[in-house]
Amino acid sequence: MDEFQTVIGLEVHVELLTNSKMFCHCSTQFGSRPNTQVCPVCLGLPGTLPVVNEKAIELGIKTAIALNCKINDEFIFVRKSYFYPDLPKNFQISQYRNPVAENGYLTVGEKNIGITRIHLEEDTGKLIHDEQTGIWSCVDFNRSGIPLMEIVTEPEISSPQEAENFLQKLKRLISYLGVSDCIMEEGSLRCDANISVKRKSDLKLGTKVELKNMNSFKSVRRGLAYEEQRIIEMLKENRTVAQETRLWNEALQITEGMRTKEEAHDYRYFPEPDLLPFKIKSDLIERIKAEIGELPNEREKRFQKEYLLSSYDSAILTAEKEISDYFEKALSYHNEPKQIANWIQTELLGLLKEHHTKPGECKITPEFLAKIVKMVSQDKISGTAGKTLLKEIFLTGQDPEVLVNEKNLIQITDTKEIEKIIHEVIEQNQQAVLDYKSGKTQALGFLVGQVIKQSKNKANPGKVKEILQKKMNE
Ligand SMILES: [Zn+2]
């Protein structure tokens, strides 16, 4: 590996969160019956005229600002011509030489990865193939004309893992901005990659291979790792690497050749004659800048500084905006960052994942979580009782303070009451007492366990141990 150098660039397509399509008023609602969200414009009927969705432009600019790009004061749309059954006009309205924004970067770890350009375009329809017979294919035009943003990186990513990290950071940023829901399973975030590998001693760049059809961040990493290895094997055998497009086969975990350069499209780009050049006013940029607020990278750093959290904790708590908001809201009820962070990470996130629930839909409100953590830290209830409460509230949404009394979970910290139980346990377990006195110290743990059991898990373990030890050494 050490003698080779890998260079990766990514092309990420993101469906923008607008109510209507890019150039018409049709709805963008996902999951509707096929061909129910269409009109003459997005069906490409002759004589129709596109009208630009300004909201989509604003979302593009918002992303561009967050990715440190230069925003062009004037940009144009172009026609990208090609024939495909899901593209009724035989061209796609897109951008080419004069996009919304260029020359930005995204910080991943310690490295700034360059963003070549951001452009806006319309999505195509969707083909549905009959997989059993392979005889028929249907086309659903609901997706045709949905606003799409393409983000192209510089070839500056140096490993498949770094490509996955980049995508995770980008997804986090875009979700934070409310620009897209970024659901890969629904196709609202898609990624193609290109990769080249060369010997470090070679001055010339390696041949570029394009990789498509990856449906998750994990498959992007795996697809690129497979391709990296395949090219290295070829270089070792002095074979020529073809410039081609390959598809990732998820089932077989391999890449397969799709087309070589000779078959590549010539898109014959030319300016879209039905749309005027778009001029961006500086006050629009200022307004969007003001809307953006704190970005996830900034929030992650602030969490470390302000709440003294580790970089690991801050990264987890800022992975999603909803989690970060939840965390800070909980702190407003119980200002113990490390405790709240631990409970969110070890308990809450597990429950959310198990039940496929979003933090915003969760019945454990930040206030309820804070109340539980507070009761545990004050020894009012045990940690185990806290966890039990959390699971119950997740389902019922009951106030933990009410539930604690209802379920009689308040810990016994009253010395007299604990002494009474200890007395009983000593009576019943004379052998263990003798064992302890003859030097078998582990017998103490057994006795503590018995006391807690007899108290129905309500005796405070620390207190039990303290009193018991004193009694035994008398
Ligand atoms: Zn339409």
Residues whose N, C-alpha, C, O or C-beta is under 5 A from the ligand:
A	BS01	ZN	C24 H25 C26 Q37 V38 C39 V41 C42
